[in-house]
Amino acid sequence: MRNLVTIITLFITCSLMAQEVIKPTVEVSGEGIVRVVPDEVTISLRVENTGNNAKELKQQNDRIVNDVLSFIRSQKIEDKNVKTEYIRLSKNYDYNTKKYNYAANQSISLKLTDLDKYETLMNGLMESGINRIDGISFSSSQRSALESEARKKAVADALMKAKEYAGVLNQGVGKAISIRENVNYSPPTPLYRSAMQMDSSGGGEQTMAPGEMEVRVVIYISFELL
């Protein structure tokens, strides 16, 4: 009886497998690119000082940071867009003087959502005591919408390619079998003057150009061939 059941099971399985038809497909990639001028910038700032007395050095740094944060608040920048990245106090040995000294660092990042205020903000930060600018990074407040637009372009591009391939073979394109994507967000590399140049100029010259950023989506789609 057990052997009979096994035989019947195998027969049904083989019948079902025989009924399965491997459908011909074409797999293509599509690319969608959207370019836009950034409307936000994240600035990484640092207060850095050295000295021989750790306590006095820390107090000095704290006073400067307090002035910096007070100035940032005066520029109506929301608290959620200002963040302390780290606070460090390190002890270092100077082999030339054979003495120890200390270095105090505090890093602050802030997001500016109005690029027209950039020059005023940076000049004020320098006057408040910032002595290091570690970098700036541009972005867009419309990132989700830009990605959506790039996806649609990528899918349209993939479908066009699939139809071209199928057309040469006198076939048609059916439904999509599988889809996968790769999103690449490429902010522009800014052009800006160094902190020392900004400090010495004191003028209202333009110190950076945001350029144009790119949102690039690559879609891989497998279509059924008809």
Backbone as a ProteinNet text record, in pm:
[ID]
protein_1_A
[PRIMARY]
MRNLVTIITLFITCSLMAQEVIKPTVEVSGEGIVRVVPDEVTISLRVENTGNNAKELKQQNDRIVNDVLSFIRSQKIEDKNVKTEYIRLSKNYDYNTKKYNYAANQSISLKLTDLDKYETLMNGLMESGINRIDGISFSSSQRSALESEARKKAVADALMKAKEYAGVLNQGVGKAISIRENVNYSPPTPLYRSAMQMDSSGGGEQTMAPGEMEVRVVIYISFELL
[TERTIARY]
83.3	0	87.8	193.3	283	351.4	389.4	454.7	359.9	232.4	134	115.5	111	97.1	217.6	335.3	458.3	456.5	411.1	406.5	308.1	192.3	91.1	143.6	211.1	267.3	370.3	456.6	557.8	493.3	387.2	318.5	255.5	191.8	128.2	233.3	343.7	450.6	509.1	534.2	590.6	493.4	363.6	263.2	258.9	266.3	263.9	388.4	502.4	625.9	621.9	559.9	551.1	461.2	364.4	271.8	332.8	437.9	501.2	583.3	554.7	625.3	714.8	842.5	935.6	909.6	869.7	835.2	961.7	971.9	1086.7	1076.4	1189.3	1192.7	1308.7	1301.8	1412.2	1439.8	1565.8	1602.3	1682.1	1637.4	1701.7	1722.1	1807.5	1827.6	1777.7	1724.6	1679.3	1739.1	1770.4	1832.5	1746.6	1728.2	1656.2	1740.3	1760.9	1843.5	1763.4	1766.5	1702.6	1807.3	1821.9	1918.8	1845	1897.8	1831.3	1935.1	1909.6	1996.8	1962.3	2058.5	2031.2	1967	1885.9	1825.2	1858	1946.9	1989.3	2139.3	2200.7	2342.4	2366.6	2443.2	2483.7	2629.9	2657.4	2791.4	2849.4	2971.9	3041	3144.5	3127.8	3212.3	3285.4	3395.1	3466.9	3531.7	3525.5	3601.8	3718.4	3839.1	3958.2	4060.7	4108.1	4210.7	4306.6	4426.3	4527.6	4580.7	4632.2	4687	4750.2	4801.9	4872.6	4785.8	4672.5	4585.4	4452.6	4425.1	4306.9	4177.4	4166.6	4044.2	4019	4120.8	4105.5	4076	4139.3	4118.1	3973.9	3923.5	3784.2	3688.6	3713.4	3627.7	3632.4	3750.9	3765.8	3683.9	3695.3	3619.2	3469.4	3426.9	3283.7	3228.6	3307.4	3261.9	3243.5	3338.1	3329.1	3209.5	3191.4	3079	2946.7	2939.2	2817.5	2788.2	2893.1	2875.5	2830.1	2887.8	2852.3	2705.5	2663.3	2524.7	2426.6	2467.2	2381.5	2364.2	2473.3	2463.3	2375	2390.6	2308.7	2160.3	2126.9	1986.9	1936.4	2024	1984	1952.2	2000.5	1974.4	1847.8	1769.4	1641	1656.3	1766.9	1785.7	1723.8	1637.1	1564.3	1659.5	1624	1707.8	1729.4	1629.1	1641.9	1749.1	1788.5	1889.5	2029.3	2045.1	2175.4	2209.7	2330	2365.4	2513.7	2541.7	2680.1	2724.2	2828.7	2875.2	2965.3	3056.7	3143.4	3210.6	3255.6	3335.2	3457.2	3576.4	3698.1	3796.9	3863.3	3972.8	4084.7	4195.2	4303.9	4432.7	4515	4644.4	4754.1	4843.8	4948.2	5085.5	5184.5	5321	5401.7	5463	5545.3	5691.4	5746.1	5882.9	5986.8	5949.9	6044.7	6061.6	5947.4	5953.2	5958.5	5939.1	5936.1	5824.8	5713.9	5600.8	5471.4	5371.9	5239.3	5156.1	5073.6	4974.9	4840.8	4738	4602.8	4538	4448.7	4372.1	4223.9	4146.4	4001.5	3932.1	3838.5	3765	3616.8	3537.1	3393.1	3343.5	3276.5	3227.1	3076.1	3031.3	2889.1	2850.4	2738	2685.4	2551.3	2527.8	2399.9	2352.1	2221	2160.2	2096.1	2134.6	2079.6	1982.5	1857.6	1754.5	1727.7	1800.8	1790.3	1931.3	1968.6	2105.3	2139.1	2038.8	2065.6	2131.7	2118.6	2176.4	2317.5	2369.1	2497.2	2611.4	2628.9	2741.6	2733.4	2614.5	2596.1	2623.4	2573.1	2591.5	2739.5	2811.7	2951.4	3036.7	3012.8	3088.3	3061.6	2934.5	2901	2961.8	2968	3028.6	3177.1	3244.6	3386.4	3407	3323.1	3334.8	3302.5	3219.4	3181.5	3291.3	3388.2	3499.9	3525.2	3445.5	3472.4	3607.8	3694	3823.7	3853.2	3754.3	3771.3	3639	3647.6	3533.1	3572.1	3510.6	3549.7	3486.7	3381.2	3321.7	3176.3	3124.9	2983.5	2927.4	2800.9	2735.6	2598.8	2577.8	2451.9	2350	2223.5	2115.7	1990.1	1884.9	1758.1	1646.1	1558.8	1443.4	1339.9	1356	1260.8	1316.7	1401.7	1470.3	1373.7	1271.1	1176.6	1106.9	1064.2	997.3	1093.2	1218.8	1317.9	1345.4	1353.7	1374.8	1257.2	1135.8	1016.9	1018.4	1055.6	1061.8	1169.1	1283.7	1391.7	1351.2	1275.5	1228.6	1139.4	1047.2	956.1	1033.4	1134.4	1216.6	1292.8	1341.3	1417.1	1329.5	1207.3	1115.3	1079.8	1053.5	1021	1138.7	1258.5	1378.7	1394.4	1369.5	1380.4	1276.4	1153.5	1047.2	1079.4	1133.8	1170.4	1276.1	1376	1480.1	1423.2	1334.7	1275.6	1196.4	1121.4	1043.8	1134.5	1248.1	1342.2	1397.1	1436.3	1487.2	1379.4	1259.7	1151.5	1109.7	1112	1071.3	1159.9	1288.2	1381.7	1351.5	1300.9	1269.2	1125.3	1053.7	911.9	829.2	861.5	787.8	738.6	651.8	599.7	648.3	622.3	663.5	540.7	547	436.1	459.3	404	413	554.5	582.8	712.1	713.8	822.6	836.7	908.2	1010.4	1085.9	1142.2	1160	1214.1	1309.1	1423.5	1514.8	1580.3	1620.1	1670.8	1797.6	1865.9	1984.5	1975.4	1973.6	1960.7	2095.5	2137.1	2262.5	2233.7	2267.3	2239.7	2372.9	2397	2527.5	2517.3	2543.3	2544.3	2665.4	2657.6	2768.9	2886.5	3004.3	3121.4	3127	3111.1	3100.7	3234.5	3226.1	3342.8	3329.5	3428.4	3420	3560.1	3569.9	3697.4	3724.8	3850.7	3887.6	3845	3848.2	3808.6	3900.4	4029.8	4122.6	4093.4	4058.5	4025.2	3900.4	3802.2	3678.4	3705.6	3792.6	3820.1	3893.3	3982.2	4062.4	3987.7	3889	3820	3723	3638.6	3542.1	3438.8	3440.4	3347.1	3226.8	3145.7	3023.3	3033.7	3158.4	3175.1	3113.1	3079.3	3025.9	3139.6	3121.9	3229.9	3204.6	3089.2	3064.1	2955.4	2957.8	2855.3	2800.9	2672.6	2618.4	2618	2620	2620.8	2489.6	2498.3	2380	2400.3	2299.9	2308.8	2231.3	2262.4	2203.3	2146	2024.1	1962.8	1952.5	2017.1	2025	1970.2	1873.8	1813.7	1834.7	1885.8	1900.2	1805.5	1720.7	1621.2	1656.2	1646.1	1665.5	1530.7	1476.7	1344.7	1350.6	1286.5	1272	1127.7	1112.1	980.2	954.6	828.8	787.5	782.2	833.9	825.6	702.3	627.4	505.7	529.5
-119.4	0	125.8	124.8	239.1	262	152.7	167	227.1	191	242.9	392.6	434.6	577.9	654.3	598.1	662.2	677	572.5	574.9	681.3	687.6	786	927.7	949.3	1081.4	1123.4	1031.7	1059.5	1090	1016.5	1035.3	1175.1	1215.4	1348.2	1458.1	1438.8	1538.8	1554.6	1442.1	1446.8	1511.1	1485.4	1543.2	1695	1740.7	1884.7	1952.1	1886	1942.1	1948.6	1848.3	1845.8	1956.7	1994.9	2099.2	2239	2251.4	2380.7	2414.7	2530.1	2575.6	2692.3	2681.4	2790.1	2903.7	3017.7	3130.3	3207.2	3242.4	3322.3	3464.2	3516.9	3652.1	3731.2	3859.8	3948.1	4037.5	4042.1	4124	4243.9	4361.5	4485.1	4577.5	4675.8	4778.9	4911.7	4992.2	5125.8	5227.9	5344.1	5449.2	5574.8	5630	5756.8	5856.3	5973.5	6075.7	6205.4	6261	6390	6482.4	6600.9	6698.9	6819.9	6871.4	6983.4	7064.9	7191.8	7277.9	7255.1	7225.3	7200	7321.1	7294.2	7403.6	7393.4	7299.8	7285	7258.7	7294	7263.3	7228.8	7124.2	7086	7124	7201.3	7254.6	7188.7	7135.9	7075.3	7174	7217.1	7320.4	7263.8	7329.9	7283.4	7400	7393.4	7483.3	7402	7448.3	7371.9	7465.1	7431.9	7512.1	7420.5	7469.3	7393.7	7478.5	7412.7	7483.5	7387.4	7442	7360.4	7321.5	7392.4	7365.2	7310.5	7186.5	7119.3	7188.3	7227.2	7288.4	7423.2	7506.2	7637.5	7624.7	7527.7	7506	7464.4	7374.7	7330.2	7446.8	7529.7	7645.3	7743.5	7761.6	7850.3	7799	7670.1	7611.4	7623.7	7600.4	7607.9	7748	7850.7	7988.5	8017.7	7971	7995.6	7922.1	7797	7718.3	7782.7	7835.9	7904.4	8024.3	8101.4	8217	8171.6	8062.5	8009.7	7967	7893.1	7846.6	7963.2	8065.3	8183.6	8253.9	8262.3	8325.5	8242.9	8111.9	8024.3	8042.9	8050.9	8072.6	8206.8	8307	8440.7	8441.4	8341.5	8331.9	8251.9	8221.9	8153.2	8012.9	7947.7	7809.4	7718.3	7628.1	7542	7450.9	7422.7	7338	7199.8	7148	7014.5	7008.8	7124.9	7130.2	7160.7	7161.1	7187	7069.8	7014.5	6896	6899.1	6866.7	6847.6	6708	6699.9	6570.9	6501.5	6576.9	6518.4	6628.6	6591.3	6678.3	6597.5	6651.3	6577.7	6665.9	6605.5	6670.1	6567.3	6594.5	6495.8	6552.9	6463	6499.1	6450.5	6540.3	6505.9	6543.3	6464.4	6489.2	6553.3	6668.5	6739.9	6700.4	6625.6	6576.3	6688	6799.1	6910.4	6984.8	7010.8	7084	6989.9	6861.6	6761.1	6789.2	6844.5	6875.1	6823.5	6811.6	6771.8	6896.7	6885.4	6989.6	6923.9	7004.2	6951.8	7013.7	6938.3	6986.5	6963.9	7070.2	7061.8	7084	6993.3	7001.5	6981.8	7059.2	7034.5	7057.4	6956.2	6962	6981.5	7070.3	7101.6	7091.8	7028.9	7027.6	7099.8	7177	7246.2	7241.9	7233.8	7233.6	7368.7	7428.7	7557.5	7533.5	7573.3	7548.2	7669.7	7777.2	7896.5	7934.9	7897	7919.3	8067.2	8153	8296.6	8350.3	8277.1	8320.2	8266.1	8193.7	8124.1	8219.6	8324.5	8415.8	8483.6	8533.1	8598.7	8502.2	8379.6	8278.5	8246.8	8221.7	8182.7	8295.6	8418.6	8530.8	8545.9	8528.6	8538.6	8426.9	8307.9	8194.6	8218.3	8273.2	8302.4	8406.1	8507.9	8611.4	8556.7	8452.1	8392.6	8304.5	8265	8186.2	8054.1	8018.6	7896.2	7909.3	7809.8	7817.1	7696.7	7610	7499.4	7474.5	7460.2	7417	7284.8	7176.4	7043.7	7007.4	7077.2	7047.4	7090.1	7096.8	7124.7	7022.8	6991.4	6891.5	6943.3	6948.4	6998.3	6885.7	6922.1	6823.6	6895.5	6817.6	6873.3	6830.1	6923.7	6892.2	6809.1	6797.4	6723.1	6587.4	6529.6	6406.7	6293.4	6272.8	6164	6182.9	6306.7	6334.9	6316.4	6354.8	6339.8	6192	6111.5	5967.8	5904.7	5947.6	5894.7	5927.2	6050.9	6091.3	6012.3	5991.1	5915.7	5770.2	5712.9	5574.2	5561	5655.7	5649.9	5657.5	5743.3	5753.6	5624.6	5561.7	5437.8	5324.4	5315.1	5209.9	5231.6	5357.2	5387.2	5352.2	5380	5348.2	5197	5122.5	4976.5	4917.6	4968.2	4918.2	4945.9	5063.7	5097.9	5000.4	4969.3	4876.3	4736.7	4693.3	4560.2	4551.8	4655.9	4656.7	4656.3	4722.9	4724	4583.8	4516.5	4380.3	4287.6	4296.6	4207.7	4237	4364.6	4401.3	4338.9	4334.7	4273.3	4124.1	4062.9	3918.8	3892.1	3998.3	3985.7	3929	3974.7	3933.9	4058.6	4033.2	4142.5	4133.8	4238.8	4243.9	4229.7	4134.8	4111.1	4176.7	4117.5	4174.8	4160	4242.2	4234.6	4115.7	4040.6	3923.6	3960.2	4043.8	4085.5	4225.7	4297.3	4433.8	4451.3	4509.5	4549.8	4680.4	4757.3	4891.5	4923.2	5024	5078.3	5230.2	5294.9	5441	5501.6	5600.3	5670.3	5818.6	5870.7	6011.5	6084	6170.9	6235.2	6386.3	6433.8	6578.1	6638.9	6765.3	6828.6	6852.9	6864.8	6904.8	7057.1	7118.6	7264.5	7332.7	7455.4	7541.3	7648.3	7656.6	7757	7794.2	7911.3	7956.4	7897.9	7893.8	7840.3	7935.8	7885.5	7967.3	8087.8	8070.2	8180.9	8290.1	8249.2	8347.6	8425.5	8352.5	8418	8518.8	8479.8	8565	8691.9	8678.6	8793.8	8888.2	8836.1	8920.9	9015.8	8958.6	9039.5	9104.3	9073	9135.9	9050	9095.1	9021.4	8940.2	8903.3	8827.4	8689.1	8630.8	8495.3	8398	8307.9	8215.8	8072.4	8042.2	7906.8	7908.4	7804.3	7786.6	7644.9	7627.6	7494.6	7401.2	7456.5	7369	7295.1	7175.7	7095.4	6953.5	6899.8	6763.9	6668.5	6541	6439.9	6324	6286.7	6165.3	6065.9	5952.7	5853.7	5720.1	5666.1	5537	5441.7	5322.9	5217.9	5103.7	5067.1	4961.4	4841.2	4722.7	4598.1	4525.9	4508.1	4446.1	4327.3	4220.8	4102.7	4099.8	4110.5	4109.9	3974.9	3938.6	3818.7	3851.1	3760.3	3775.9	3705.2	3770.8	3714.2	3664.1
0	0	0	86.7	93.7	-39.8	-107.9	-238.6	-340.8	-331.6	-425.6	-407.4	-281.5	-252.5	-304.8	-287.4	-334.7	-485.3	-554.1	-700.8	-749.5	-683.9	-723.3	-701.7	-587.9	-557.7	-661.6	-697	-797.6	-932.1	-963.9	-1092	-1099.3	-988	-984.6	-994.5	-920.3	-922.7	-1061.2	-1126.6	-1261.4	-1359.8	-1339.9	-1428.8	-1413.9	-1289	-1265.1	-1321.7	-1306.3	-1358.6	-1510.6	-1569.7	-1715.7	-1767.3	-1683.7	-1725.2	-1713.9	-1629.3	-1612.1	-1737.1	-1791.6	-1911	-1872.6	-1905	-1876.3	-1974.1	-1920.7	-2004.9	-2045.1	-2172.1	-2216.3	-2160.6	-2117.4	-2059.9	-2119.5	-2101.9	-2136.8	-2016.4	-1973	-1857.5	-1905.4	-1867.6	-1911.3	-1791.3	-1810.6	-1708.7	-1763	-1675.6	-1713.1	-1619	-1670.8	-1590.1	-1590.8	-1472.3	-1459.1	-1382.2	-1438.7	-1374.7	-1361.3	-1242.1	-1216.2	-1155.7	-1211.1	-1159.7	-1103.3	-994.6	-928.5	-852.1	-835.6	-754.5	-606.9	-522	-380	-312.9	-212.6	-135.9	12.7	50.6	189.5	194.1	304.8	322.9	469.4	492.9	628.5	646.3	750.1	775	900	887.9	1001.9	1054	1177.9	1238.8	1359.6	1394.5	1512.5	1586.3	1719.2	1804.8	1859	1834.4	1871.7	1932.2	2052.2	2119.8	2194.8	2215.9	2289.9	2404.3	2507.3	2622.3	2720.2	2829.7	2928.7	3047.9	3066.2	3180.2	3128.5	3159.8	3105.3	3146	3274.2	3323.3	3256.7	3250	3187.7	3039	2974.8	2831.6	2804.1	2887.3	2870.9	2891.2	2990.6	3015.3	2899	2842.3	2727.1	2608.5	2583.1	2473.1	2496.3	2620.6	2653.2	2629.7	2665.9	2644.6	2495.5	2415.6	2271.5	2212.2	2252.1	2200.5	2239.3	2362.1	2405.3	2315.9	2282.1	2193.6	2053.9	2007.5	1874.7	1871.9	1973	1977	1992.5	2068.1	2083.2	1948.8	1872.5	1740.5	1647.5	1651.9	1565.9	1597.6	1727	1764.8	1714.5	1714.4	1667.7	1518.3	1446.4	1302.6	1271.4	1374.8	1360.7	1300.6	1331.2	1287.7	1392.9	1350.9	1443.7	1520.3	1645.8	1731.2	1670.9	1599.4	1541.4	1432.7	1381.7	1275.8	1327.5	1461.2	1522.5	1614.2	1596.5	1675.4	1713.2	1839.6	1882.8	1841.8	1760.9	1711.7	1814	1873.4	1976.6	2057.9	2179.1	2266.6	2310.1	2287.7	2319.6	2394.6	2492.4	2563.4	2571.1	2502	2495	2551.6	2605.3	2663.6	2568.9	2532.2	2436.1	2491.4	2452.1	2498.4	2386.3	2415.2	2319.4	2342.9	2248	2263.8	2251.9	2191.8	2179.6	2312.2	2377.3	2505.3	2625.3	2600	2707.5	2807.9	2759.2	2845.8	2784	2869.8	2822.8	2791.4	2691.1	2664.8	2635.3	2626.3	2608.9	2484.7	2426.9	2311.3	2339.3	2328.9	2349.1	2215.5	2183.2	2057	2081.3	2014.2	2011.3	1868.9	1816.5	1678.7	1678.2	1590.8	1577	1430.8	1403.4	1266.8	1267.1	1162.9	1152.2	1008	993.8	860.4	834.9	723.5	683.1	568.1	587.8	486.4	397.9	421.8	337.9	294.6	172.2	126.8	112.5	104.5	95.5	221.9	332.7	459.3	481.4	384.3	403.8	438.4	358.9	380	516.5	551	680.8	795	780.6	884.6	904	795.7	806.8	865.2	822.9	878.9	1027.8	1067.9	1209	1291.3	1234.9	1305.6	1329.2	1229.2	1245.7	1354.9	1356.9	1459.2	1598	1603.9	1733.2	1790.2	1707.4	1759.9	1690.9	1591.5	1516.3	1446.2	1463.1	1396.2	1306.3	1288.6	1194.6	1121.9	991.6	911.5	848.2	893.4	846.8	713.4	674.5	544.9	538.9	415.2	394.8	297	313.9	228.7	186.2	54	1.3	-13.1	-2.5	-18.2	-66.6	-86.9	-132.1	-37.7	-7.8	76.9	2.6	-129.3	-212.6	-255.8	-174	-214.7	-250.8	-170.6	-197.3	-331.9	-358.8	-486	-603.3	-583.4	-689.5	-719.1	-613.1	-632.1	-705.3	-670.3	-736.9	-886	-917.6	-1058.6	-1132.4	-1067.5	-1130.1	-1152.4	-1059.1	-1075.5	-1199.2	-1213.6	-1328.2	-1459.5	-1462.8	-1583.1	-1608	-1500.8	-1515.3	-1567.5	-1516	-1562.4	-1708.7	-1746.1	-1885.8	-1977.1	-1929.9	-2007.7	-2024.2	-1916.2	-1923	-2017.8	-2011.5	-2099	-2245.4	-2272	-2409.5	-2462.5	-2379.9	-2423	-2448.6	-2357.2	-2373.3	-2504.2	-2535.5	-2659.8	-2783	-2773.9	-2885.6	-2911.4	-2802.2	-2817.5	-2874.4	-2815	-2857.5	-3001.6	-3039.9	-3174.7	-3280.7	-3255.9	-3350.7	-3366.7	-3259.9	-3261.8	-3302.6	-3344.5	-3380.7	-3264.4	-3144.8	-3026.1	-2953	-2856.2	-2776.4	-2633.2	-2557.6	-2416.8	-2328.4	-2236.5	-2145	-2009.5	-1906.2	-1772.2	-1715.6	-1617.1	-1550.4	-1454.7	-1458.1	-1371	-1241.7	-1251.4	-1132.6	-1153.8	-1042.7	-1046.6	-928.4	-954.4	-846.3	-885.8	-784	-812.5	-737	-785.4	-720.3	-727.5	-610.7	-603.9	-568.2	-645.2	-619.8	-604.3	-486.8	-454.4	-452.9	-550.1	-565.3	-545.8	-422.6	-403.1	-472.2	-508.3	-578.6	-485.6	-543.4	-467.4	-465.9	-349.5	-345	-367.5	-412.6	-423.2	-316.1	-228	-122.4	-74.6	-15.8	34.6	172	208.9	339.2	449.8	573.4	688.1	703.2	677.5	691.1	588.1	465.4	362.9	400.9	456.3	496.8	608.1	701.8	816.3	774.5	675.7	635.8	543.3	469.7	373.2	440.7	526.7	599.1	509.8	382.6	290.7	265.3	170.5	140.7	13.3	-24.7	-146.9	-133.8	-248.6	-248.8	-223.7	-129.4	-92.8	-134.6	-189.5	-237.4	-343.5	-426.6	-529.5	-516	-488	-460.8	-580.8	-702.8	-819.4	-838	-891.9	-922.8	-872.8	-805.5	-754.9	-844.2	-832.4	-921	-840.7	-873.9	-818.2	-933.5	-917.2	-1025.4	-976.7	-1050.6	-1016.8	-1134.3	-1104.1	-1204.6	-1167.7	-1261.3	-1240.5	-1328.3	-1269.2	-1344.7	-1347.9	-1466.7	-1480.1	-1575.7	-1534.4	-1621.5	-1673.3	-1806.5	-1870.6	-1936.9	-1938.8	-2011.2	-2160.2	-2241.6	-2387.7	-2440.2	-2529.2	-2583.9	-2727.2
[MASK]
++++++++++++++++++++++++++++++++++++++++++++++++++++++++++++++++++++++++++++++++++++++++++++++++++++++++++++++++++++++++++++++++++++++++++++++++++++++++++++++++++++++++++++++++++++++++++++++++++++++++++++++++++++++++++++++++++

